[in-house]
Amino acid sequence: MKTSWNVLTKRLAVLSVTALMMSALAACGGTSGPPTAEEAGKYETAPGDPFSPYKDEVTVTLGRVTTANPKLPAGDTYENNAYTRLVKDTLNAKIKDQFEANGEDYSRQVSLAIASGELPDMMRVDSKDELKELVDNDLIEDMTEIYKQYATDNVKKTYDSYDGRALDNATIDGRLMGLPATAVDSAPAMVWVRQDWLDILGIQLDADGDGTIKLEDVEKTAEAFLKSDPGQTGKPVGIPFVNTLNTTDYNGSAYTMLGVASTQGAYPQYWMKDKDGSIVYGSTTAETKQMLGIMADWHKKGIIDQQFGTRTFDEITALYTNGQCGIAFGPWHIPDWGLSSVKQMDKNAKFSAYALEDAEGKVNVAHANPSNQFIVVRKGYEHPELAIKIINLFYDKLANDKNVKTSMPEAAKYLEDGVDGSTRPFNIEINSATSLLDDYSDVVRGIKGEISLDEVRTTESKNNIGSIKTYLNNMDTDNVTAWSKYHSRINGVGLIDKLTQEKKFVWMTPAFSGTTPSMKQTWANLTKMEQESFIKIVTGAEPLDYFDTFVSDWKKQGGDQIIKEIEAETASE
């Protein structure tokens, strides 16, 4: 455990140094207003054209969020691939990566770039607080007028489908300071189970076929996998979890205990309203204590990976790839980028997806917080409108062009082959609020022949139809893309659609998702305290009642003050 806490401490130290160095950077300056006619001339010969190329080649440096398994073709890289070449061919803009990293390494690179003042021309930041710091120090461009001038109608319509929530989340003092990712209500954290292993052992999960199972089913299945070692590795392990344990970002919920929490009506890390209307932090509730009790019991029994707290994200993925574990907690799309490596190693691998229900048969789900991912543009970059053009190109033109195989053949092949979306210049998703189930409807009807490909809304859905048909025609296929698209769309989104249609979800709406003044001084310490306390309880280093000590300390060391500030802010809304 000491190793894990040291890592957490070092990470927080980097962030603390960053905060100190930030204060020494440029003094707070005003954000830029609408560009003058003279300034507009620096953009191009046709200001406002959402796809017009630059007369002379321009260069843009990026901070690039990568993934462990991008599935790039041989010879292609994050900096030089079909998508970056599309930007060059369409916009005459050359992409150079100032840094590439994933997970905590990416956060560290961003922190160091901000601290040194040497920002790439464009990068993704992963918190509203970070966006505010960049604004306070006048380090990024005001995108308000540029967005109005350059965003396509389709991009604007997509953002508008969130009734203002998306753009408002990136707006500070009335100015649009970043281009936000969108957070679709994707519903429950799922349990993905090796179906081929269930078949080998004669285990039938979800006998009634309603798509839901209970924690006891997960426990019994994990015990069977550990005892029988269907992966034949000689070293099976329990279910692995990341040491952060929780998240409020559904898309980042892989290997977290979000699903376990839902069965107890617990919502760790969410700000909620209690029965009396007061603000409560989800990580401090009695329901969260119950969740930790279950996790501690699982760890004691070996149901949980005994190296919990020390493994990296990539090491956890490797446990599935190597056949050491066959139960994974994660979002609907985990087969596309995480579990697809399992198929690469074992052609017989198949997964089934389930939602976890509580003791009363309810599937508890939290509405998504507004996205905390933003694309920002370095203050002073000569072509800030290029960020909008790139978004237009990928989230409108490439997504919606019905002749994409002719107009953008190389990018179309990437989509067809399931190359990971992180290889696009911006590793974010921008989808309409109803896009997930709308796309699923298109895919199902397309597979059945109820609609033609010309009637399918998006290029991605067209490709998914082809991939899924390939899988359905031969479920033993070696085509990993066909395998992953079937699992993520038909098993994953299909389960969400089924439970949505049957009105099985019980929704919790978060009360707050922003940052208060005192959070800037205390939140890093409180987060560190929470993670360390939860790890101690789960691993048995401390008894379950230590949770009460954590809650008391959390309140004294800043939690109570934060709650007062949130209550004041929400009362004024």
N, C-alpha and C positions, 0 to 999 in steps of 0.2 A: 504493500500500500504506500510505503514511503516514496517509491518511485513515482507513482501517479500523482501524489500531492506535490512533489517537487516540480513536476511538469506544469501542474496548474499554477503553482507559485511563480514559476519563471514566466509563464504566459502573462499573468497579471502584472508582473514586474515590467514587461515590455510595454503593456498598455499604460501603466502608470508613467513610465518615462516618456511615452508618446504624449500623454496629456500635458506633462510639464514642458516638453519642447514645443508643443503647439502654442502655448502662451507666449513663447518667445518669437513666434513667427510674426508675419505682418499684422499690424494693428487692424482692428475691425474697420472694414471699409464698406461703403454702400454697394449694393448690388447694381449691376448695370441695367439701364432702362432699355426701351426699344431702340434698335439700331437706327442711326441717322441714314439719310440717303447716301452720304459719302461712305459710311461704314458698310452699308449693304453691298457696295461695290466690291468689297474684298471677298465676298462669297464666291461669285461666279458671274457669268454674263447674263444669267436668267434667274435672279433671286426669286425664291418661292417655288421653283420647279422641284417637285419631290424626288425626281430621279435623274436630273440633268448631270452629266459628267463635268468634271473640271477641265478647263482648256489645257492647263498644264498639270502634270501629275503632282498630287499632294501626298504627304506621308502622315500617318497617324500612329502614335505609339499607344499600346494597350497594356493594362494590367489584366492578365488572362486567368480566369478560373477554369482549371482543368478537372478531369475525372480520371479514375484509375484505369478504366477500360473504354477508351473513346471509339474503338473499332475503326480507326483510320486505315485506309489502304496503305500498302507498303510504299514507302517513299514520301508520303504526305506527313506533314507536321501541323501543329496548332497554328504556326505562323504561315505555312504555305500549304494550303489545301483547296479543295473545290470552292469552299465558301469565301476564303480570302481572295481567291482568284476571281470569283464572281464580283466582289467589291471592286477589284482592279478593273475588270472588263466593263462593268456597268458605270462606275462612278469615277474611274481613273484615280483611285486612291489606293496607295500601297500601305499595307498593315505591317507594323513591326512590333513585336512583343517586348515591352520593357521588363516584364517578369511574368512567369507562369508558375502557378502553384495551386494546391488543393487544400480544403479544410483549414486547420489551424495555421498551416504554413502560408496560405493565402492571406489570412487575417494579419499575420505577422508582417508580410510583405507590404500590405496596405498601410499598416501602422508605421513602418519604417519610412515608406515613401512620404507619408504625411509629415512625419517628424522632421525629415530632412528638407522638406519643401520641394523635393524632386518628383512631382507627380507625373505619371504618364499622361498623355493627352486625354485619354478616356479610360475609365475603369469602373468596376462594380464595387459599391460599398454595401455592407450587409447590416446596417442599423441606421435608424433615424437619428440616433445620437451622433453617429459619425458624420452623417449628412449635415447636421446642425453645426458641428465643429468646423467643417469645411466652409460653411457659409459664414460663421462668426469670424473666421480668419481670412475671408475674402479670397479663397483659393479656387473657387469654381465659378463657372459661367452661369449667369441667369438665362434660363432657356424659355422664359415666358413667351416673348414675341417670336422667337425662332420656331418654337413649337407651333404657334398659330400659323406662321407663314409656310412651313415646310411639311408638317404632318399630313398624310393623306386622309381623305374622308374616312376610309376604312379603319385606319389606326385611331382616329379621333372617336369613331363610333365604338370601337372596342373598349377604349378607356371610359367612354361615357356610359357603357353598360353597367358600370359599378356605381352609378348614381353619384358620381363625384368622389367616392372613397379613394380611388386609386390616385388620381392627380392631386387631390387634397393632401394625401399622405406625403407627397413630395414637394408640397408648397410651404414656404416659410415666409412670414411677413407678406403674404399676398403674392409672392413670386415663385414660379416653378423652377426649382433649383436642381432637379434631377429627373430622369426619365424612369418611372417605376416599373418593376415587374408587376404582374397581377397575381393575386392569390385567389384561386377558384375554390369554392367550398367543395372539397373532394371527398369529404366524409371519412369513414373510420380508418384507423390504423388496422391493417389486416394481419392475419397470421397465415404465412405461406408454408405449406407442408409438402414434403416430397411424396407425391402420390404414388410413384413407382415403389417407394419403400413401404407405404401403407398396403399396397397390393401384395408385395412379397410376404409381409407379416400377417396378412388377412385382417387388417384393422379397418373398420368402417367408421369414419367420422361423419357427422352430420347425417345420421340415418334418416331423418325426416326431410332432408333436402331443402331446408329453409335458408341455408347459407350461413347459419350462425352456430357457434359452439361455445362451450363454457371453459373456464380456466382448468377445471378438473380434466377435461378432454385433452387440453394441451399438456398437462402434467403427465397423464397416463401415456400419451404418445411419446413424449420425450423420454420417459423411463424405458419404454419398449425399444426405442432407437438406441439408447445407451447400452441396454442389455444385449441386443441382438447384433448391433453394429452392421446394419444393412449396407453401409458404404464399404465394408470390408477393409477398413484402414488399420484396424488393430489399435486405434487410439481415438475413439469417438469422444466428443465433448458435449457438454450441456449447451443450452441456448445462450449465445453470446449477446451482450448488450454493451453499447458505448458507455464510457464512464460519465458522460454528461447526463445520461439516463432519460432526460425529458426534453421536450421542445414544444414551442407553439407554432412551428412551421411544419405543416403537414408534409410538404415536399421533402423536408429534411428529417422525416421521422423514422428513417431506416435504423434498425437495431436499437430503438428506444423502447421504453416501457409504457408508451402512450396507450397501447391496447390494454395492458394490465390495469393501468389507472382507470380506464373507462369503465371497467367492470365494477369498480368501487365508487363510481360517481366522483372520481378525483380528477382535477384539472391542474396539475403542477405547472407553475410558471405563468398561469393565466391570472389576470386581475378580474375578479367577479364581484357580483353583488350578493350579499348574504340574504337570508330570509327576511331580515329586518331592514334591508336596503343599504346596509353599510358595506364599504369596500373591504374585500378580503383577498389575500394573496393565496392562490391555489396550492402552493407548496407547503402551506402551514396548516392545512385543514385536517380534521380527524380522518377524512376519507383518504388523504395522502398517507397518513400514518398506517391505515389499514393496508394500503398498497405496499408499503415498505415491509410490513409484516409478512405479506405473501412472498415478496421477493427474497427476504431473509430466509424464510422456510425453504424456498426453492434452492437457494444457494447451499443451505445445509444438506439438502438431499442430493445435491449434484445436478439438479435440473438446470441450474444456471452454470455456465462456464466458470470453472474454478479460478481462472485467471482474469475474471472480471475486474475492471479497474485499471488494468495495465495494457490491454491490447489496443492497437491502433485500429482505425476504421478499415484500412486495407488488410490488416491481419485477420479481422473478423470475416471479411469477404472471402479470404483464402480458406477459412474453415469450411465454408459451403462449397467452394470450388474443389477442394480436396476430398469431399465426401465425408467429412468428420461430423457434420451436423446437418439435419434436414428440416429444421423449423426456424423460420425467420420472421421477425416482426418488421413490417414496413408498409410503405404506401402502394397504391395500385400499380405504379410504374417501375417498381423495383426489378421486375424481370428484364426490363430493357437495358439496364446498365449495371446491375449488381448480380442478379441470379443468372444472367445470360452466360457468364463464365462457367457456371455449373454444366450447362448443356455442352459447352465446348470440350469439357473434360469427360463427360459421361453422356453418350448419345441416348441413353435410356431415361435420362432425367426428365421428370414431369412434376409440376407443382399444382396444388389446388389452393384456392384462397378462401378464407373464412373471416367473418366478423365475429368479434367477441361480444357475448351478451351478458348482462348482469344476472343476479339471482332471480329477478322478476321477468327475465326474458327481454329486457330493453337493450337497445344498442345506443349507448350514450356518445354524443359527438359534439365537438365545439366548433362554432363558426370560425372561419379563418380570420385572423387578424389582418389588417391591411399589410400588404407586402412590405418587408423591410429591406428589399434589394433595390438599389438605384444605380443607374448609369449616370456618372457625372463627367463633366468636361472641364479640363484644367483652365483656370482663368488665364486669358491671354492667348489661348490656342486660336490660330488664325481662321479655322473653319469649324466653329461649333455646330453649325447646321449639319455637318457630316454625320453626327450622332443620330439625328432625326432621319437622315437619308438611309442610313444602315438599317434602322428600325423599319422604315418603309419597305426596304428591299426584302427583308427576311420575314417580317410579320404581316406583310400585306401582299407584295408581288409574288414572292416565292410560295407563300401559303395559299394564295388564291388563284394563281395563274392556271387556267384549265389546259394550257398548251405547254406546260413547264418542260416536258421531255424534249420539245423542240426549241423553246426559247432559252432554257437553262439546263441543257442535258447533263452536264457534269454534276451540278447540284441535285438534279432530279435522281441521278444514280445514287448519290449519298443518301437521299431520303428512302429510296427503294431498298438500299442495303442496310438501313438502320444505323448509319454512323451517328454517334452520339451528338445531341444538340449542343454540347459544350464546345464543339469544334467551330460553331458559328462565332463571329466576332464578340457578341455579347452573350454570356451564359445566363440568360434569363428567359422567362416565358411571358408572352403577352397574348393573352387569350380573352375572349369575351366571357362574361360571367356565367353563361350557360353552355360554354363551348364543350365541356367534357361530355355531357350527356347528349348534346346535339351531334357531336362527332360519332359517338357510339351508335346513335340511331342511324346515321348515314352508313356506317360500316356494316351493321347488321342487315339493313335493307339492301345494301350493295352486294353482300355475300349471297343473299337469297334471290338476287335478281329483280327485286321489287323496284329499284331505281337504276338508271344507267350511270356510268362513271361521269358523264357530263353533268348529271344532276347532283353529284357529290360536292359538298361545299369546299373542301380543302384538298390541296395536293397530298398532304400527309395522310388523310383518310383514304384517298385513292390508293396510295401505296400500301396502306395497312390492309385494305381489302385484298389486294394481290398477294400479300405475304400470308394472310390468314387462310386464303384459299389454298395456297401452296401447302400449308401445314395440314389443313383438313383433308387434302388429297393424299397425304402421306405423313402420318404422325411420327414416323420413324426417320423423317428427313434429317439430313445433316445441316440444313439451312437454319443457322442460329437466329437470323432476323425473323424468319417465319415463326420459329418457336417462341421467340420473345414477344412478338406482336400478338400472337394468339393468347399467350398467358396474361399479358398486361391488359389487353383490351377485352377479350372475351371472358377471361376469369376475373380480372381485376375490376375494370369499369363495369363489366356485366353484373358483378355482384352489387356494386353501388347503385346501378340502375334498378335492379330487382328490389333492393331494400328501400329505394326511394319511392318506387311505384307502390310498394306495399305499406308505405308510411311507417317504417320500422324505426326510424331515427328519432331520438329525443335530443333536441338541440340545446346547447348552452351558448348564450351570446356574451362574449367578453365585455366587460364594462369599460376597459381602458387598455390602450396599447402603446402609449407614448412614453415620454421621459419627463420627469419632474426635476426641479432645481437640485434637490438634495441627492437625487440619484447619481448625479455626476460625481459626487464625493464618496458615496457609500455603496453604490451598486456592485462594483467590482468585488469588494470585500464580502458583501452579502451573497453574491453568487458563488464565490469561493467557499464560503461557510456552508452553503446549501449542498454543493457537490461533495465536499469532504464528509459532511455529516451523513448524507445518504449512502455514500460508499461504505462508511464505517458500519452503518446499520445493516446493509445488505450482506456484507461479508462476515458479520458477527463480531467485528472488532468492538462494537458497542451494542448494548441491548436495545430493543425496540423503544423502550421508554426514554432513551436518549433523544428521541424526536422531540420530546417536550422541552428538553434543554436547548435544542436547536431553535425551536420556536421562540422561547424566551429571549435567547441571545439575539436572534434575528430582529425582534421587535426593539430591543434596547439599543442595538447598534445601527439604527436608522430606519428599520421597517415601519415603526409607528409613525415617524415623521413623513415618510413617503406616502403612507395611507392618508394622512391628513391633507397632503398636497393634492392627491388624486381626488379625494372627496370634494375639495374646494374647486378643483378644475371641472369635475363632472357636474357639480351643482350649478355652475355658471353657464353650462351648455343649454 
